[in-house]
Amino acid sequence: MDYHITHRTLYEYAAPVSVSHHVARLEPRATATQTRSSFSLQIFPEPALRKARTDYFGNQLCFFAIQEIHSKLEIITSSRVTVQPRNPAQTESSTPWESVAEMFRDPVSPEIIEPYQFVFDSPQIRASQELADYARESFGRDTPLLVGARDLTRRIFEDFKFDPKATTVATPLEEVLEKRRGVCQDFAHLGIACLRSLGLPARYVSGYLRTRPPAGKPRLVGADASHAWFRIFCPGPGWVDFDPTNNVQPAEEHILVAYGRDYGDVSPVAGILTGGGSHVVRVSVDVEPLG
Amino acid sequence: MSDAENINSDHDQPPMIQSQSQSASNDTSLKTPSENLLSGYKRSTGAFDELLAADGRIFQHYAKLLGEFEEFGAAELARRTDASQRFVNEHGITYNVYGDSRGMERPWQLDPIPFVIAPDEWRQLETGLIQRATLLNKILADCYGAQDLIRSRWLSPALVFGQPDFLRPCHGIKIPGDTFLHFYAADLSRSPDGRWWVVSDRTQIPTGAGYALANRLVTSRILPEAFRDNQVHRLAGFFLAVQNALAQLAPRQADKARVVMLTPGPHNETYFEQAYLARYLGYMLVEGQDLTVRDNLVFLKTLSGLERVDVILRRVDDDFCDPLELINNSILGVPGLVEAVRAGNVVMANALGSGLVQSPAFMSFLPGLCKHLLGEELKLPSVATWWCGQKAAREHVLKNLDRLVVKPAFRTHLKIAEVEAAELKRRIEFDPDLFVAQERVELSTAPSWMKNSLVARPVSLRVFLVADGNGGYRVMPGGLARISPDSDGKFISMQRGGSSKDTWIPSATPVEEITLLHSTRQNVELRRTGNNLPSRLADNFFWLGRYSERADATSRLLRSALLRFNPERAGGALPPLAPLLQTLETQGQLPGISDQPELWTNAEAFEAELLAAIFDATRPGSLRQTAEQLQRLAMLVRDRTSNDMWRVLSQIDDRLATPATSLVMLAGDAVGVLNQTLMGLAAFQGLARENMTRAQAWRFLDMGLRLERAVYLCTLLDATLRSPEAENPSLLEAVLEVVDCSITFRSRYNLVPTVPAVFDLILLDDKNPRSVLFQIKQLVKHFDKLPKERTDVASPGKIILENCLSHLERADARELASASADWKTSALARIIQETARALPQLSDAIAASYFAHSTISRTGRGEI
């Protein structure tokens, strides 16, 4: 499936900003099942300095600095992406989870060093016995890894209520677990934390989701949003994605932008301002299917 | 590398430092100790003693020192110990103790007996330390580069990937000369068999070299003969190497290079050391908010604009250096710094990310890594360490929990000391990577001076290395020795009452004298200005001036009021001094007194109110609070002011703090304290006037002082003019007394004070340093000398001042010769009120033009 994605972010500051530095991770990655035919990033006002590079996890990032006094910042991206249909992973026949966890206990083979990096605690995700206990309900003895992950995805979807007002990005996982509420970012973090508490490698993925209008209604332009989900490493198929917010295994309708250990590694736009006071942000995303 | 090889491999490292006890068989090197100085010295049986061999004789390298002590005796040694503590106090050598609000700064604890290390033994230590620094640097270069050590399994991946101190944004940054560790320090201790072991590696911010230098300064002064006779190696050469190494790092030509030291600020535990070293090395001490990144270059924000910075010697943990890329929960640091480093426009020392190898978990890998990377055996062993991330090590630790010391493997919030064994075991099993266990260290003991006798105290030694810029390292010949206050102490912490020692490496030949301050061979370019003042410091000096004058004015007003209180006055009524009290009310020292009519008829209650305005630390605006503000500000500018200024201000605060403990405070006593406070403030202002060069720091201090003085004068004159008793000579006398003009007035007029004469003297006489006009004229002079953003238009502050000046110059005090009913509406009254209103605006204008450190905020995290 081909998509044209427009992502617009507008910051309005209460007080003038004299200088600001930003890092944006908005360029969709090229992967085995996803190709990117074009990408553009426009920034207003024009940054004094702008540098694109690849980060530690291989994501494309753009560093930019604005050095003129401004009270508005607008970032607009436009991407053309083709998502290939994926061969569904053989969930039932995947390796039992205990064997996978054992692979990632010291000493670890150099061949799996890449996924090994995603077993450890990260700034926003800390493994705990409590999370391990929650996860164990999905990961019984000898449960195939992907069966367990699919079940965990379902349980997060069923046990937790989507509630944009319940959390912020600073809400710790313990609180999400207690309130049983959150947004896609919290659910992705929760899934990852559960898996890592069992010693399994899991990644945080940021991206977009194609939304379908209710039957008979036209598609609303700009009504989509950024999305987040997680992926787990499975010997054989490699990384396999799960979306606990929608209780699905991403296929042709999830567009991947960046991945990392948690949200902090991939936040779409981060910035530090001198001045500015309080600010409001408006984000609009449009995922337009082509053809 | 298998687990079995890795585990505890420290124990079979062949080349060890030769122990002194092995050379103890050589009889000529030992001396039988004298009875009297060492009569209280008990050699501990289980530990190595640095002074006495097993047979009770003195090691050769201590012989000269002990001989000297015997010559001048215990009484003289006690006297010199007192002198050393006086030195420490006078030089303001301090250490901040966390969690101690009152007297956060503690005097540095220094034991007068130096720790002496034999020259041949030191040479071996040096070789081992240089090897270790080289090794750790290579490990860092690999972890932040190719990561071959991880792929080839010399290093467990978890040790790097699982560590919060592995800073992913710093991976792949090109580091000049691949030097990550410009500075390295190690904590050493000596086991009972005489071998030296590394107990911890310091790679993030190796602290302590400045304290070692301060200890040297004091110890060499109190023991000059012994220092000379032992031909002790000097420390200055090491710091010269530091200067040279950092200058070489600069991306720009060395002669233009600006090196700054980045500090977390005065509340950091080693702030004294930072200020001391910065001054010694000639670097400006800056905080994150003093720096800014523009065009990918780092600049210092100064009064006259931005100045490029080339090298940052950091005393800030690396994850606090850039809130944009090195994520933590604070917004401290310099946004964009990592990108500037990445572009090669600024060099950090140590490199960002160097904290990685500080983890004790690395210790168990070092022997193998040393062979692999350097092709050598590890010369200086680490204390036996087991990292629980490895299976065999973990099993060993769980079996021996009771005799090992378990520590967090990584920098973390874990508090292990409070955890019970069973819980600890469970935690280790759940997340083994986070824990290491180490053998308990039995420290050696060294002679120390306690309660007037020589005693043996457990000692550990921190040693310091600097990269020489050519791929090698240089060791400071000496170090920071620390002793435990108890004879059986196992841990030494300056946070918990430990003391320190100078460390002497005697030389067989005369030592070279080096000084950092000048080189005789080079022509020195004469300078009449120092480094440009950072805006933040200008702000602090300005407020130091304001608060010192606020304290002065408050003290004067309160003193004059207290002196006039007389409980025997008929009806308990107050003497005519309402304008003085109203001034204190307006300025915040006696809030709300106008709304309490009962106070004005009760002299005793009022007196209590006045005493509270002096001593009550919890009361906003009290003199005590002002004094605390003064001390806080003095601390913020400490690296820019003399010790004398610091001492004077500390004494003011101390004096005001003392009476708080006594229950009864008489007005007479309070007047005494106020007199002393005023003397202290006079000393401070005198020091400022006579001892500070007329540079920006002094200018801002004096501007603050002038502005504050004008504020109080205008408030007092305004209140006087409104008072129904304005013509009462005893009120006017009080006003003259407050502004210290009684004598002048008497010499000019020789009659009872009248309103026009008093106002002429206090408001309009520009020869009187306590008149309003004098302050305004001084401020105008200062403004003309300040750096300007634009020359074509007057600054907002200048416009305000010009207005005040023209009004005051046109005023005529003879206007007040009329009936007092008209005074409130007189032109003079209006001028006083307008000036009083203009002054706060002037303060704001100065802040906007020169201090302007806008707040920093974060966006984007949280929006998806």
Interface residues (C-beta under 8 A of the other chain):
Chain A: T9 Y11 S18 V19 S20 H21 H22 V23 A48 L49 K51 D55 Y56 F57 F63 A65 Q67 R105 D106 P107 V108 P110 I113 Y116 Q117 V119 F120 D121 P123 A127 Q129 A132 T168 V169 A170 C184 Q185 S206 A225 S226 A228 Y263 G264 D265 S267 P268 V269 A270 G271 I272 L273 T274 G275 G276 G277 H279 V281 V283
Chain B: D3 I150 R151 S152 R153 S156 P157 A158 F161 G162 P164 R168 P169 H171 G172 T292 V293 R294 D295 N296 P323 L324 E325 I327 N328 I331 P335 G336 E339 G389 Q390 K391 F430 D431 D433 S854 T855 I856 S857 R858 T859 G860 R861 G862 E863 I864
